[in-house]
């Protein structure tokens, strides 16, 4: 793995486990020489993962839409910060720059990014691994929903397997590294 895209929230929950998980992932990626690609923000879990990777000597590449850049949310101390015109361009560039994806907890933006990149895989547009890094069973409702989709016949079991789940940064990186295209 050369580069992994991390989807995560621009907010930081009060429970310290969330920020700790983001920082732990950033440090681990840097220590293994894996570049971090992410949404380019300096706030929330996004800022935590980026700052930790940078502090550990890693390379961090941000991709941020012009509207967010203008609101002073952009992290200006990255290895590279790419400003794009739209959210769609952001997702496409993050995809192009990455060999796999890890989703930390986040809000609607994280869910959107996760759903789109997994849909692209389902459609055969790529075979890059997608892993949920679960903190405090955050992803339990999504996992249950995916399993329900399978049980009622709305999602093929093979497509359900496109999203893996890990409970630690080390396990998430192992899952991304060992994933085999379906």
C-alpha positions as CSV (number, residue, x, y, z in Angstrom):
1,X,0.0,0.0,0.0
2,X,1.4,3.3,-1.1
3,X,-1.5,5.6,0.0
4,X,-4.7,5.1,1.9
5,X,-7.6,7.5,1.9
6,X,-9.2,8.0,5.4
7,X,-12.8,9.2,5.5
8,X,-13.8,10.7,8.9
9,X,-15.7,13.4,10.6
10,X,-14.9,17.1,10.7
11,X,-16.2,17.1,14.2
12,X,-14.7,15.5,17.3
13,X,-16.9,13.7,19.7
14,X,-16.3,14.4,23.4
15,X,-15.4,10.7,24.0
16,X,-11.6,10.7,23.7
17,X,-11.6,7.2,22.1
18,X,-12.6,8.7,18.8
19,X,-9.7,11.2,18.6
20,X,-7.3,8.6,20.0
21,X,-8.3,6.2,17.2
22,X,-7.8,8.8,14.6
23,X,-4.4,9.8,16.0
24,X,-3.4,6.1,16.3
25,X,-4.2,5.5,12.7
26,X,-2.2,8.5,11.6
27,X,0.8,7.5,13.6
28,X,0.7,3.9,12.4
29,X,0.3,4.9,8.7
30,X,3.3,7.2,9.0
31,X,5.4,4.6,10.8
32,X,4.7,2.2,7.9
33,X,5.5,4.7,5.2
34,X,1.8,4.8,4.0
35,X,0.7,8.2,2.7
36,X,-2.5,9.6,4.2
37,X,-5.1,11.0,1.7
38,X,-8.0,12.7,3.4
39,X,-10.5,15.6,3.1
40,X,-8.0,18.4,3.9
41,X,-9.5,19.8,7.0
42,X,-7.7,21.0,10.2
43,X,-10.7,20.3,12.5
44,X,-12.3,17.3,14.1
45,X,-11.2,13.7,13.5
46,X,-9.8,14.9,10.1
47,X,-7.4,17.3,11.8
48,X,-6.5,14.6,14.5
49,X,-5.5,12.0,11.9
50,X,-3.6,14.5,9.8
51,X,-1.7,16.1,12.7
52,X,-0.7,12.8,14.1
53,X,0.6,11.5,10.7
54,X,2.5,14.7,10.2
55,X,4.0,14.7,13.7
56,X,5.2,11.1,13.1
57,X,7.0,12.1,9.9
58,X,4.3,11.0,7.5
59,X,3.2,12.5,4.2
60,X,-0.3,13.9,4.2
61,X,-2.3,14.9,1.1
62,X,-5.5,16.9,1.6
63,X,-8.3,17.5,-0.9
64,X,-10.8,20.2,-0.1
65,X,-13.5,22.0,-2.1
66,X,-13.1,25.7,-2.6
67,X,-16.1,26.6,-0.3
68,X,-14.6,24.9,2.7
69,X,-11.1,26.3,1.9
70,X,-12.5,29.8,2.1
71,X,-14.1,29.2,5.5
72,X,-10.6,28.8,7.0
73,X,-11.2,25.0,7.6
74,X,-8.3,24.0,5.3
75,X,-5.2,22.5,7.0
76,X,-2.4,24.6,5.6
77,X,0.6,22.5,6.9
78,X,0.1,19.4,4.8
79,X,2.6,17.8,2.4
80,X,0.2,18.9,-0.3
81,X,-3.3,20.5,-0.2
82,X,-5.4,20.2,-3.4
83,X,-8.2,22.7,-3.8
84,X,-11.0,21.4,-6.1
85,X,-14.3,23.0,-7.3
86,X,-16.8,20.5,-5.9
87,X,-17.4,17.6,-3.5
88,X,-17.6,15.2,-6.5
89,X,-14.1,16.3,-7.7
90,X,-12.9,15.9,-4.1
91,X,-14.1,12.3,-3.9
92,X,-12.7,11.5,-7.4
93,X,-9.2,12.9,-6.6
94,X,-9.0,11.2,-3.2
95,X,-10.0,8.0,-5.0
96,X,-7.4,8.5,-7.7
97,X,-4.6,9.1,-5.1
98,X,-5.4,6.1,-3.0
99,X,-4.9,2.3,-3.0
100,X,-7.6,1.6,-0.4
101,X,-10.0,3.3,2.0
102,X,-10.5,3.3,5.8
103,X,-13.6,5.0,7.3
104,X,-13.3,6.2,10.9
105,X,-16.5,7.5,12.5
106,X,-18.0,10.5,10.9
107,X,-21.3,12.1,9.8
108,X,-23.1,12.4,6.5
109,X,-20.0,13.4,4.6
110,X,-18.2,10.2,5.7
111,X,-21.2,8.1,5.0
112,X,-21.5,9.7,1.5
113,X,-17.8,9.0,0.7
114,X,-18.0,5.5,2.0
115,X,-21.2,4.7,0.0
116,X,-19.9,6.1,-3.2
117,X,-16.5,4.4,-3.2
118,X,-18.2,1.1,-2.3
119,X,-20.8,1.5,-5.0
120,X,-18.0,2.1,-7.5
121,X,-16.5,-1.2,-6.4
122,X,-19.8,-3.0,-6.6
123,X,-20.1,-1.7,-10.2
124,X,-16.7,-3.1,-11.0
125,X,-15.1,0.4,-11.5
126,X,-12.3,-0.6,-9.0
127,X,-11.2,-3.3,-6.6
128,X,-9.7,-1.2,-3.9
129,X,-10.4,-2.4,-0.3
130,X,-12.8,-0.6,2.0
131,X,-12.6,-1.0,5.7
132,X,-14.6,0.4,8.6
133,X,-12.4,1.3,11.6
134,X,-14.9,0.8,14.4
135,X,-14.6,2.8,17.6
136,X,-17.0,2.1,20.4
137,X,-19.2,0.0,18.1
138,X,-19.9,3.1,16.1
139,X,-20.5,1.2,12.9
140,X,-22.8,-1.5,14.4
141,X,-26.0,0.1,12.9
142,X,-24.5,0.3,9.4
143,X,-23.2,-3.3,9.6
144,X,-26.6,-4.4,10.8
145,X,-28.2,-2.5,7.9
146,X,-25.9,-4.1,5.4
147,X,-26.6,-7.5,6.8
148,X,-30.4,-6.8,6.7
149,X,-30.0,-5.8,3.0
150,X,-28.5,-9.2,2.3
151,X,-31.2,-11.0,4.3
152,X,-34.1,-9.4,2.4
153,X,-32.4,-9.8,-0.9
154,X,-31.5,-6.2,-1.7
155,X,-27.7,-6.8,-1.5
156,X,-25.7,-9.7,-2.8
157,X,-23.5,-11.4,-0.2
158,X,-20.5,-10.8,-2.4
159,X,-21.2,-7.1,-2.5
160,X,-21.7,-7.1,1.3
161,X,-18.2,-8.4,1.6
162,X,-16.9,-5.2,-0.1
163,X,-17.0,-3.5,3.2
164,X,-14.7,-5.0,5.9
165,X,-14.6,-4.1,9.5
166,X,-11.7,-3.7,12.0
167,X,-11.5,-2.7,15.6
168,X,-8.0,-1.3,15.7
169,X,-5.8,0.7,13.4
170,X,-3.4,-2.3,13.1
171,X,-6.3,-4.6,12.1
172,X,-7.6,-1.9,9.6
173,X,-4.2,-1.6,7.9
174,X,-3.9,-5.4,7.8
175,X,-7.4,-5.7,6.2
176,X,-6.5,-3.1,3.6
177,X,-3.2,-4.8,2.8
178,X,-4.5,-8.3,2.6
179,X,-7.7,-7.5,0.6
180,X,-8.1,-9.4,-2.6
181,X,-10.2,-8.1,-5.5
182,X,-13.5,-10.0,-5.8
